[in-house]
Amino acid sequence: MTTLLISFVPAIITRHLAYLGFTYKTKKKYQAKSEELELKNRKLEQRLTEIETNNT
């Protein structure tokens, strides 16, 4: 029984490492996309301010 359990340890460790790698990669992509959208938002706000200033 113990031998059977020990034989699954490498597979379990590999699965956990794959999950952690996927989670890390997903968070990095989300962070990059979030920063990109934040930059676009700032540019649009600045443009709106310029348009409002020009119309007054």
All heavy atoms as TSV, in Angstrom:
chain	resi	resn	atom	element	x	y	z
A	1	MET	N	N	0.826	-1.198	0.000
A	1	MET	CA	C	0.000	0.000	0.000
A	1	MET	C	C	0.868	1.259	0.000
A	1	MET	O	O	0.606	2.199	-0.721
A	1	MET	CB	C	-0.917	-0.050	1.228
A	1	MET	CG	C	-1.840	1.118	1.322
A	1	MET	SD	S	-3.063	1.043	0.004
A	1	MET	CE	C	-4.062	2.406	0.418
A	2	THR	N	N	1.902	1.249	0.829
A	2	THR	CA	C	2.795	2.403	0.902
A	2	THR	C	C	3.528	2.610	-0.416
A	2	THR	O	O	3.709	3.745	-0.856
A	2	THR	CB	C	3.825	2.215	2.039
A	2	THR	OG1	O	3.121	1.938	3.243
A	2	THR	CG2	C	4.672	3.443	2.217
A	3	THR	N	N	3.932	1.518	-1.053
A	3	THR	CA	C	4.631	1.620	-2.333
A	3	THR	C	C	3.724	2.245	-3.383
A	3	THR	O	O	4.162	3.077	-4.178
A	3	THR	CB	C	5.075	0.220	-2.806
A	3	THR	OG1	O	5.827	-0.387	-1.768
A	3	THR	CG2	C	5.901	0.325	-4.062
A	4	LEU	N	N	2.468	1.874	-3.359
A	4	LEU	CA	C	1.518	2.440	-4.310
A	4	LEU	C	C	1.344	3.933	-4.079
A	4	LEU	O	O	1.336	4.736	-5.013
A	4	LEU	CB	C	0.168	1.721	-4.182
A	4	LEU	CG	C	-0.935	2.173	-5.125
A	4	LEU	CD1	C	-0.504	1.902	-6.567
A	4	LEU	CD2	C	-2.222	1.456	-4.812
A	5	LEU	N	N	1.247	4.329	-2.828
A	5	LEU	CA	C	1.097	5.739	-2.478
A	5	LEU	C	C	2.339	6.535	-2.873
A	5	LEU	O	O	2.227	7.620	-3.444
A	5	LEU	CB	C	0.825	5.888	-0.978
A	5	LEU	CG	C	0.603	7.303	-0.463
A	5	LEU	CD1	C	-0.636	7.902	-1.120
A	5	LEU	CD2	C	0.432	7.289	1.039
A	6	ILE	N	N	3.501	5.989	-2.613
A	6	ILE	CA	C	4.758	6.674	-2.948
A	6	ILE	C	C	4.895	6.832	-4.464
A	6	ILE	O	O	5.416	7.834	-4.944
A	6	ILE	CB	C	5.964	5.907	-2.354
A	6	ILE	CG1	C	5.949	6.040	-0.830
A	6	ILE	CG2	C	7.274	6.416	-2.922
A	6	ILE	CD1	C	6.981	5.208	-0.118
A	7	SER	N	N	4.379	5.905	-5.228
A	7	SER	CA	C	4.501	6.000	-6.682
A	7	SER	C	C	3.674	7.156	-7.243
A	7	SER	O	O	3.946	7.641	-8.325
A	7	SER	CB	C	4.102	4.685	-7.343
A	7	SER	OG	O	2.726	4.441	-7.141
A	8	PHE	N	N	2.672	7.612	-6.521
A	8	PHE	CA	C	1.853	8.732	-6.982
A	8	PHE	C	C	2.406	10.096	-6.563
A	8	PHE	O	O	1.951	11.122	-7.062
A	8	PHE	CB	C	0.415	8.601	-6.468
A	8	PHE	CG	C	-0.381	7.581	-7.211
A	8	PHE	CD1	C	-0.751	6.388	-6.603
A	8	PHE	CD2	C	-0.761	7.802	-8.523
A	8	PHE	CE1	C	-1.486	5.447	-7.285
A	8	PHE	CE2	C	-1.500	6.866	-9.221
A	8	PHE	CZ	C	-1.861	5.679	-8.594
A	9	VAL	N	N	3.357	10.135	-5.671
A	9	VAL	CA	C	3.904	11.405	-5.175
A	9	VAL	C	C	4.475	12.264	-6.299
A	9	VAL	O	O	4.141	13.447	-6.383
A	9	VAL	CB	C	4.933	11.158	-4.044
A	9	VAL	CG1	C	5.677	12.433	-3.693
A	9	VAL	CG2	C	4.235	10.593	-2.822
A	10	PRO	N	N	5.312	11.748	-7.196
A	10	PRO	CA	C	5.822	12.600	-8.280
A	10	PRO	C	C	4.711	13.174	-9.167
A	10	PRO	O	O	4.765	14.337	-9.569
A	10	PRO	CB	C	6.733	11.674	-9.084
A	10	PRO	CG	C	7.136	10.616	-8.131
A	10	PRO	CD	C	5.953	10.430	-7.227
A	11	ALA	N	N	3.676	12.389	-9.428
A	11	ALA	CA	C	2.570	12.883	-10.246
A	11	ALA	C	C	1.820	14.000	-9.534
A	11	ALA	O	O	1.431	14.996	-10.146
A	11	ALA	CB	C	1.618	11.738	-10.581
A	12	ILE	N	N	1.620	13.849	-8.239
A	12	ILE	CA	C	0.920	14.875	-7.460
A	12	ILE	C	C	1.740	16.158	-7.419
A	12	ILE	O	O	1.214	17.255	-7.622
A	12	ILE	CB	C	0.621	14.349	-6.037
A	12	ILE	CG1	C	-0.402	13.220	-6.103
A	12	ILE	CG2	C	0.129	15.471	-5.137
A	12	ILE	CD1	C	-0.578	12.463	-4.810
A	13	ILE	N	N	3.034	16.026	-7.202
A	13	ILE	CA	C	3.914	17.202	-7.169
A	13	ILE	C	C	3.915	17.893	-8.527
A	13	ILE	O	O	3.820	19.119	-8.614
A	13	ILE	CB	C	5.342	16.802	-6.738
A	13	ILE	CG1	C	5.338	16.387	-5.264
A	13	ILE	CG2	C	6.325	17.948	-6.964
A	13	ILE	CD1	C	6.637	15.789	-4.791
A	14	THR	N	N	4.004	17.122	-9.594
A	14	THR	CA	C	3.992	17.692	-10.946
A	14	THR	C	C	2.699	18.441	-11.208
A	14	THR	O	O	2.695	19.534	-11.771
A	14	THR	CB	C	4.181	16.579	-11.992
A	14	THR	OG1	O	5.406	15.905	-11.716
A	14	THR	CG2	C	4.221	17.148	-13.393
A	15	ARG	N	N	1.582	17.852	-10.795
A	15	ARG	CA	C	0.285	18.506	-10.994
A	15	ARG	C	C	0.227	19.831	-10.237
A	15	ARG	O	O	-0.226	20.837	-10.768
A	15	ARG	CB	C	-0.837	17.583	-10.530
A	15	ARG	CG	C	-2.222	18.168	-10.826
A	15	ARG	CD	C	-3.320	17.318	-10.298
A	15	ARG	NE	N	-3.327	17.450	-8.851
A	15	ARG	CZ	C	-3.921	16.615	-8.025
A	15	ARG	NH1	N	-4.523	15.549	-8.492
A	15	ARG	NH2	N	-3.904	16.817	-6.740
A	16	HIS	N	N	0.706	19.844	-9.015
A	16	HIS	CA	C	0.696	21.087	-8.234
A	16	HIS	C	C	1.614	22.148	-8.846
A	16	HIS	O	O	1.258	23.327	-8.885
A	16	HIS	CB	C	1.085	20.823	-6.783
A	16	HIS	CG	C	-0.001	20.179	-5.987
A	16	HIS	ND1	N	-1.222	20.774	-5.765
A	16	HIS	CD2	C	-0.062	18.982	-5.369
A	16	HIS	CE1	C	-1.976	19.980	-5.044
A	16	HIS	NE2	N	-1.306	18.877	-4.792
A	17	LEU	N	N	2.765	21.742	-9.315
A	17	LEU	CA	C	3.676	22.696	-9.952
A	17	LEU	C	C	3.075	23.258	-11.238
A	17	LEU	O	O	3.206	24.453	-11.514
A	17	LEU	CB	C	5.022	22.030	-10.238
A	17	LEU	CG	C	5.890	21.749	-9.016
A	17	LEU	CD1	C	7.138	20.977	-9.434
A	17	LEU	CD2	C	6.270	23.030	-8.301
A	18	ALA	N	N	2.405	22.418	-12.005
A	18	ALA	CA	C	1.755	22.883	-13.229
A	18	ALA	C	C	0.655	23.881	-12.891
A	18	ALA	O	O	0.507	24.914	-13.553
A	18	ALA	CB	C	1.181	21.704	-14.000
A	19	TYR	N	N	-0.114	23.593	-11.849
A	19	TYR	CA	C	-1.183	24.502	-11.426
A	19	TYR	C	C	-0.605	25.844	-10.977
A	19	TYR	O	O	-1.110	26.905	-11.352
A	19	TYR	CB	C	-2.002	23.871	-10.294
A	19	TYR	CG	C	-2.984	24.826	-9.683
A	19	TYR	CD1	C	-4.163	25.151	-10.346
A	19	TYR	CD2	C	-2.730	25.427	-8.461
A	19	TYR	CE1	C	-5.068	26.046	-9.804
A	19	TYR	CE2	C	-3.628	26.321	-7.905
A	19	TYR	CZ	C	-4.798	26.622	-8.577
A	19	TYR	OH	O	-5.675	27.510	-8.038
A	20	LEU	N	N	0.459	25.804	-10.188
A	20	LEU	CA	C	1.082	27.047	-9.722
A	20	LEU	C	C	1.636	27.851	-10.888
A	20	LEU	O	O	1.507	29.075	-10.920
A	20	LEU	CB	C	2.186	26.738	-8.707
A	20	LEU	CG	C	1.712	26.218	-7.357
A	20	LEU	CD1	C	2.922	25.808	-6.510
A	20	LEU	CD2	C	0.869	27.245	-6.632
A	21	GLY	N	N	2.243	27.178	-11.851
A	21	GLY	CA	C	2.765	27.867	-13.026
A	21	GLY	C	C	1.659	28.515	-13.835
A	21	GLY	O	O	1.773	29.661	-14.273
A	22	PHE	N	N	0.558	27.805	-14.017
A	22	PHE	CA	C	-0.579	28.346	-14.759
A	22	PHE	C	C	-1.166	29.556	-14.038
A	22	PHE	O	O	-1.467	30.578	-14.652
A	22	PHE	CB	C	-1.651	27.264	-14.936
A	22	PHE	CG	C	-2.915	27.778	-15.557
A	22	PHE	CD1	C	-2.978	28.022	-16.923
A	22	PHE	CD2	C	-4.035	28.030	-14.780
A	22	PHE	CE1	C	-4.147	28.501	-17.501
A	22	PHE	CE2	C	-5.206	28.510	-15.346
A	22	PHE	CZ	C	-5.261	28.750	-16.711
A	23	THR	N	N	-1.311	29.454	-12.725
A	23	THR	CA	C	-1.864	30.552	-11.934
A	23	THR	C	C	-0.968	31.781	-12.016
A	23	THR	O	O	-1.449	32.901	-12.204
A	23	THR	CB	C	-2.026	30.125	-10.464
A	23	THR	OG1	O	-2.840	28.959	-10.421
A	23	THR	CG2	C	-2.662	31.214	-9.637
A	24	TYR	N	N	0.351	31.579	-11.912
A	24	TYR	CA	C	1.300	32.690	-11.988
A	24	TYR	C	C	1.217	33.371	-13.350
A	24	TYR	O	O	1.158	34.590	-13.448
A	24	TYR	CB	C	2.717	32.171	-11.733
A	24	TYR	CG	C	3.783	33.221	-11.872
A	24	TYR	CD1	C	3.999	34.139	-10.855
A	24	TYR	CD2	C	4.562	33.298	-13.016
A	24	TYR	CE1	C	4.977	35.112	-10.968
A	24	TYR	CE2	C	5.539	34.266	-13.151
A	24	TYR	CZ	C	5.743	35.167	-12.120
A	24	TYR	OH	O	6.705	36.131	-12.247
A	25	LYS	N	N	1.174	32.569	-14.409
A	25	LYS	CA	C	1.119	33.101	-15.773
A	25	LYS	C	C	-0.173	33.883	-15.991
A	25	LYS	O	O	-0.170	34.960	-16.588
A	25	LYS	CB	C	1.213	31.940	-16.767
A	25	LYS	CG	C	1.335	32.358	-18.203
A	25	LYS	CD	C	1.506	31.141	-19.092
A	25	LYS	CE	C	1.583	31.521	-20.542
A	25	LYS	NZ	N	1.695	30.353	-21.423
A	26	THR	N	N	-1.281	33.356	-15.504
A	26	THR	CA	C	-2.575	34.022	-15.653
A	26	THR	C	C	-2.584	35.359	-14.923
A	26	THR	O	O	-3.073	36.363	-15.445
A	26	THR	CB	C	-3.705	33.118	-15.118
A	26	THR	OG1	O	-3.664	31.879	-15.825
A	26	THR	CG2	C	-5.060	33.761	-15.302
A	27	LYS	N	N	-2.024	35.385	-13.726
A	27	LYS	CA	C	-1.983	36.635	-12.955
A	27	LYS	C	C	-1.115	37.676	-13.646
A	27	LYS	O	O	-1.441	38.857	-13.654
A	27	LYS	CB	C	-1.477	36.380	-11.535
A	27	LYS	CG	C	-2.507	35.733	-10.645
A	27	LYS	CD	C	-2.008	35.569	-9.231
A	27	LYS	CE	C	-3.072	34.951	-8.357
A	27	LYS	NZ	N	-2.601	34.784	-6.974
A	28	LYS	N	N	-0.019	37.251	-14.237
A	28	LYS	CA	C	0.853	38.179	-14.957
A	28	LYS	C	C	0.133	38.769	-16.165
A	28	LYS	O	O	0.234	39.958	-16.441
A	28	LYS	CB	C	2.143	37.481	-15.409
A	28	LYS	CG	C	3.136	37.290	-14.301
A	28	LYS	CD	C	3.674	38.627	-13.854
A	28	LYS	CE	C	4.801	38.484	-12.894
A	28	LYS	NZ	N	5.296	39.755	-12.417
A	29	LYS	N	N	-0.599	37.927	-16.900
A	29	LYS	CA	C	-1.350	38.414	-18.064
A	29	LYS	C	C	-2.423	39.399	-17.620
A	29	LYS	O	O	-2.629	40.432	-18.245
A	29	LYS	CB	C	-2.005	37.245	-18.812
A	29	LYS	CG	C	-1.058	36.440	-19.639
A	29	LYS	CD	C	-1.810	35.352	-20.388
A	29	LYS	CE	C	-0.895	34.499	-21.230
A	29	LYS	NZ	N	-1.627	33.437	-21.920
A	30	TYR	N	N	-3.117	39.080	-16.537
A	30	TYR	CA	C	-4.171	39.953	-16.025
A	30	TYR	C	C	-3.588	41.293	-15.595
A	30	TYR	O	O	-4.142	42.345	-15.883
A	30	TYR	CB	C	-4.876	39.281	-14.844
A	30	TYR	CG	C	-5.873	40.182	-14.169
A	30	TYR	CD1	C	-7.139	40.379	-14.711
A	30	TYR	CD2	C	-5.559	40.845	-12.992
A	30	TYR	CE1	C	-8.062	41.210	-14.103
A	30	TYR	CE2	C	-6.464	41.676	-12.378
A	30	TYR	CZ	C	-7.716	41.849	-12.935
A	30	TYR	OH	O	-8.608	42.687	-12.331
A	31	GLN	N	N	-2.449	41.240	-14.916
A	31	GLN	CA	C	-1.806	42.473	-14.456
A	31	GLN	C	C	-1.388	43.333	-15.647
A	31	GLN	O	O	-1.593	44.542	-15.649
A	31	GLN	CB	C	-0.596	42.142	-13.591
A	31	GLN	CG	C	0.091	43.361	-13.020
A	31	GLN	CD	C	1.293	42.986	-12.160
A	31	GLN	OE1	O	1.680	41.833	-12.079
A	31	GLN	NE2	N	1.877	43.968	-11.518
A	32	ALA	N	N	-0.810	42.732	-16.672
A	32	ALA	CA	C	-0.386	43.481	-17.856
A	32	ALA	C	C	-1.580	44.105	-18.554
A	32	ALA	O	O	-1.541	45.276	-18.949
A	32	ALA	CB	C	0.371	42.560	-18.812
A	33	LYS	N	N	-2.675	43.354	-18.700
A	33	LYS	CA	C	-3.870	43.870	-19.351
A	33	LYS	C	C	-4.479	44.995	-18.525
A	33	LYS	O	O	-4.920	46.012	-19.059
A	33	LYS	CB	C	-4.888	42.737	-19.544
A	33	LYS	CG	C	-6.080	43.138	-20.366
A	33	LYS	CD	C	-5.676	43.430	-21.801
A	33	LYS	CE	C	-6.881	43.666	-22.663
A	33	LYS	NZ	N	-6.534	44.061	-24.009
A	34	SER	N	N	-4.472	44.845	-17.223
A	34	SER	CA	C	-5.013	45.857	-16.325
A	34	SER	C	C	-4.219	47.161	-16.438
A	34	SER	O	O	-4.804	48.251	-16.507
A	34	SER	CB	C	-4.979	45.342	-14.884
A	34	SER	OG	O	-5.459	46.305	-14.007
A	35	GLU	N	N	-2.901	47.060	-16.488
A	35	GLU	CA	C	-2.056	48.248	-16.628
A	35	GLU	C	C	-2.287	48.912	-17.988
A	35	GLU	O	O	-2.314	50.140	-18.088
A	35	GLU	CB	C	-0.595	47.868	-16.443
A	35	GLU	CG	C	-0.244	47.515	-15.015
A	35	GLU	CD	C	1.155	46.947	-14.865
A	35	GLU	OE1	O	1.853	46.792	-15.888
A	35	GLU	OE2	O	1.538	46.661	-13.723
A	36	GLU	N	N	-2.469	48.100	-19.026
A	36	GLU	CA	C	-2.720	48.631	-20.366
A	36	GLU	C	C	-4.047	49.404	-20.389
A	36	GLU	O	O	-4.123	50.513	-20.930
A	36	GLU	CB	C	-2.779	47.479	-21.367
A	36	GLU	CG	C	-3.089	47.892	-22.788
A	36	GLU	CD	C	-3.252	46.680	-23.701
A	36	GLU	OE1	O	-2.638	45.639	-23.433
A	36	GLU	OE2	O	-3.995	46.811	-24.685
A	37	LEU	N	N	-5.068	48.847	-19.788
A	37	LEU	CA	C	-6.366	49.522	-19.752
A	37	LEU	C	C	-6.323	50.789	-18.898
A	37	LEU	O	O	-6.964	51.791	-19.226
A	37	LEU	CB	C	-7.441	48.567	-19.228
A	37	LEU	CG	C	-7.796	47.421	-20.164
A	37	LEU	CD1	C	-8.758	46.460	-19.474
A	37	LEU	CD2	C	-8.385	47.933	-21.455
A	38	GLU	N	N	-5.558	50.746	-17.832
A	38	GLU	CA	C	-5.410	51.934	-16.987
A	38	GLU	C	C	-4.749	53.067	-17.769
A	38	GLU	O	O	-5.165	54.228	-17.680
A	38	GLU	CB	C	-4.581	51.588	-15.749
A	38	GLU	CG	C	-4.518	52.690	-14.731
A	38	GLU	CD	C	-3.745	52.277	-13.484
A	38	GLU	OE1	O	-3.808	51.097	-13.109
A	38	GLU	OE2	O	-3.078	53.149	-12.901
A	39	LEU	N	N	-3.747	52.750	-18.561
A	39	LEU	CA	C	-3.065	53.745	-19.377
A	39	LEU	C	C	-4.020	54.327	-20.423
A	39	LEU	O	O	-4.075	55.552	-20.615
A	39	LEU	CB	C	-1.848	53.126	-20.070
A	39	LEU	CG	C	-1.030	54.038	-20.975
A	39	LEU	CD1	C	-0.464	55.209	-20.184
A	39	LEU	CD2	C	0.088	53.257	-21.632
A	40	LYS	N	N	-4.798	53.466	-21.084
A	40	LYS	CA	C	-5.767	53.949	-22.063
A	40	LYS	C	C	-6.795	54.856	-21.400
A	40	LYS	O	O	-7.189	55.881	-21.964
A	40	LYS	CB	C	-6.490	52.773	-22.729
A	40	LYS	CG	C	-5.675	52.052	-23.758
A	40	LYS	CD	C	-6.494	50.944	-24.404
A	40	LYS	CE	C	-5.697	50.205	-25.450
A	40	LYS	NZ	N	-6.491	49.126	-26.076
A	41	ASN	N	N	-7.232	54.488	-20.206
A	41	ASN	CA	C	-8.207	55.282	-19.475
A	41	ASN	C	C	-7.653	56.674	-19.157
A	41	ASN	O	O	-8.345	57.679	-19.320
A	41	ASN	CB	C	-8.623	54.554	-18.200
A	41	ASN	CG	C	-9.801	55.200	-17.521
A	41	ASN	OD1	O	-10.636	55.803	-18.171
A	41	ASN	ND2	N	-9.867	55.062	-16.208
A	42	ARG	N	N	-6.396	56.717	-18.727
A	42	ARG	CA	C	-5.782	58.017	-18.424
A	42	ARG	C	C	-5.695	58.886	-19.670
A	42	ARG	O	O	-5.955	60.089	-19.628
A	42	ARG	CB	C	-4.382	57.827	-17.826
A	42	ARG	CG	C	-4.418	57.704	-16.324
A	42	ARG	CD	C	-3.029	57.808	-15.728
A	42	ARG	NE	N	-2.683	56.472	-15.247
A	42	ARG	CZ	C	-1.564	55.827	-15.502
A	42	ARG	NH1	N	-0.627	56.391	-16.228
A	42	ARG	NH2	N	-1.357	54.627	-15.036
A	43	LYS	N	N	-5.326	58.274	-20.810
A	43	LYS	CA	C	-5.231	59.026	-22.062
A	43	LYS	C	C	-6.595	59.572	-22.474
A	43	LYS	O	O	-6.705	60.716	-22.916
A	43	LYS	CB	C	-4.667	58.142	-23.176
A	43	LYS	CG	C	-3.189	57.872	-23.050
A	43	LYS	CD	C	-2.705	56.992	-24.189
A	43	LYS	CE	C	-1.227	56.690	-24.076
A	43	LYS	NZ	N	-0.758	55.823	-25.176
A	44	LEU	N	N	-7.640	58.764	-22.334
A	44	LEU	CA	C	-8.977	59.216	-22.694
A	44	LEU	C	C	-9.463	60.328	-21.764
A	44	LEU	O	O	-10.098	61.282	-22.218
A	44	LEU	CB	C	-9.962	58.043	-22.673
A	44	LEU	CG	C	-9.801	57.035	-23.806
A	44	LEU	CD1	C	-10.701	55.829	-23.578
A	44	LEU	CD2	C	-10.097	57.676	-25.148
A	45	GLU	N	N	-9.160	60.214	-20.481
A	45	GLU	CA	C	-9.532	61.273	-19.540
A	45	GLU	C	C	-8.814	62.576	-19.876
A	45	GLU	O	O	-9.404	63.654	-19.828
A	45	GLU	CB	C	-9.216	60.854	-18.105
A	45	GLU	CG	C	-10.165	59.828	-17.539
A	45	GLU	CD	C	-9.799	59.388	-16.141
A	45	GLU	OE1	O	-8.726	59.793	-15.629
A	45	GLU	OE2	O	-10.586	58.629	-15.553
A	46	GLN	N	N	-7.545	62.469	-20.243
A	46	GLN	CA	C	-6.777	63.648	-20.611
A	46	GLN	C	C	-7.351	64.273	-21.881
A	46	GLN	O	O	-7.505	65.491	-21.978
A	46	GLN	CB	C	-5.306	63.286	-20.826
A	46	GLN	CG	C	-4.427	64.468	-21.144
A	46	GLN	CD	C	-2.973	64.051	-21.358
A	46	GLN	OE1	O	-2.682	62.870	-21.520
A	46	GLN	NE2	N	-2.079	65.012	-21.349
A	47	ARG	N	N	-7.693	63.437	-22.828
A	47	ARG	CA	C	-8.279	63.932	-24.080
A	47	ARG	C	C	-9.621	64.608	-23.825
A	47	ARG	O	O	-9.913	65.673	-24.379
A	47	ARG	CB	C	-8.454	62.768	-25.049
A	47	ARG	CG	C	-8.914	63.190	-26.407
A	47	ARG	CD	C	-8.872	62.012	-27.347
A	47	ARG	NE	N	-9.539	62.361	-28.582
A	47	ARG	CZ	C	-10.126	61.505	-29.388
A	47	ARG	NH1	N	-10.122	60.228	-29.084
A	47	ARG	NH2	N	-10.709	61.907	-30.487
A	48	LEU	N	N	-10.435	64.022	-22.968
A	48	LEU	CA	C	-11.724	64.607	-22.618
A	48	LEU	C	C	-11.539	65.961	-21.945
A	48	LEU	O	O	-12.253	66.920	-22.250
A	48	LEU	CB	C	-12.506	63.663	-21.704
A	48	LEU	CG	C	-13.871	64.138	-21.229
A	48	LEU	CD1	C	-14.797	64.346	-22.420
A	48	LEU	CD2	C	-14.466	63.148	-20.257
A	49	THR	N	N	-10.559	66.053	-21.063
A	49	THR	CA	C	-10.268	67.323	-20.395
A	49	THR	C	C	-9.855	68.377	-21.406
A	49	THR	O	O	-10.296	69.527	-21.332
A	49	THR	CB	C	-9.152	67.133	-19.342
A	49	THR	OG1	O	-9.562	66.113	-18.423
A	49	THR	CG2	C	-8.870	68.416	-18.599
A	50	GLU	N	N	-9.019	67.995	-22.379
A	50	GLU	CA	C	-8.598	68.931	-23.421
A	50	GLU	C	C	-9.783	69.397	-24.253
A	50	GLU	O	O	-9.901	70.579	-24.574
A	50	GLU	CB	C	-7.544	68.278	-24.324
A	50	GLU	CG	C	-6.202	68.058	-23.660
A	50	GLU	CD	C	-5.254	67.251	-24.534
A	50	GLU	OE1	O	-5.638	66.876	-25.674
A	50	GLU	OE2	O	-4.130	66.991	-24.078
A	51	ILE	N	N	-10.670	68.473	-24.605
A	51	ILE	CA	C	-11.846	68.835	-25.391
A	51	ILE	C	C	-12.756	69.773	-24.605
A	51	ILE	O	O	-13.247	70.776	-25.141
A	51	ILE	CB	C	-12.612	67.573	-25.836
A	51	ILE	CG1	C	-11.785	66.794	-26.856
A	51	ILE	CG2	C	-13.976	67.918	-26.408
A	51	ILE	CD1	C	-12.330	65.420	-27.207
A	52	GLU	N	N	-12.958	69.468	-23.335
A	52	GLU	CA	C	-13.795	70.335	-22.492
A	52	GLU	C	C	-13.184	71.729	-22.345
A	52	GLU	O	O	-13.891	72.727	-22.367
A	52	GLU	CB	C	-13.993	69.709	-21.108
A	52	GLU	CG	C	-14.916	68.514	-21.107
A	52	GLU	CD	C	-15.000	67.840	-19.748
A	52	GLU	OE1	O	-14.114	68.073	-18.893
A	52	GLU	OE2	O	-15.947	67.077	-19.553
A	53	THR	N	N	-11.857	71.775	-22.228
A	53	THR	CA	C	-11.161	73.062	-22.089
A	53	THR	C	C	-11.290	73.868	-23.377
A	53	THR	O	O	-11.509	75.074	-23.330
A	53	THR	CB	C	-9.661	72.821	-21.761
A	53	THR	OG1	O	-9.582	72.040	-20.583
A	53	THR	CG2	C	-8.950	74.135	-21.558
A	54	ASN	N	N	-11.173	73.208	-24.512
A	54	ASN	CA	C	-11.280	73.905	-25.797
A	54	ASN	C	C	-12.693	74.398	-26.086
A	54	ASN	O	O	-12.860	75.375	-26.820
A	54	ASN	CB	C	-10.816	72.989	-26.940
A	54	ASN	CG	C	-9.322	72.733	-26.881
A	54	ASN	OD1	O	-8.568	73.518	-26.301
A	54	ASN	ND2	N	-8.893	71.647	-27.481
A	55	ASN	N	N	-13.693	73.752	-25.544
A	55	ASN	CA	C	-15.073	74.143	-25.797
A	55	ASN	C	C	-15.573	75.243	-24.872
A	55	ASN	O	O	-16.661	75.764	-25.086
A	55	ASN	CB	C	-15.999	72.929	-25.671
A	55	ASN	CG	C	-15.853	71.979	-26.843
A	55	ASN	OD1	O	-15.444	72.403	-27.922
A	55	ASN	ND2	N	-16.196	70.743	-26.655
A	56	THR	N	N	-14.810	75.595	-23.869
A	56	THR	CA	C	-15.274	76.653	-22.956
A	56	THR	C	C	-14.779	77.999	-23.367
A	56	THR	O	O	-13.976	78.225	-24.191
A	56	THR	CB	C	-14.804	76.380	-21.502
A	56	THR	OG1	O	-13.400	76.252	-21.473
A	56	THR	CG2	C	-15.501	75.171	-20.975
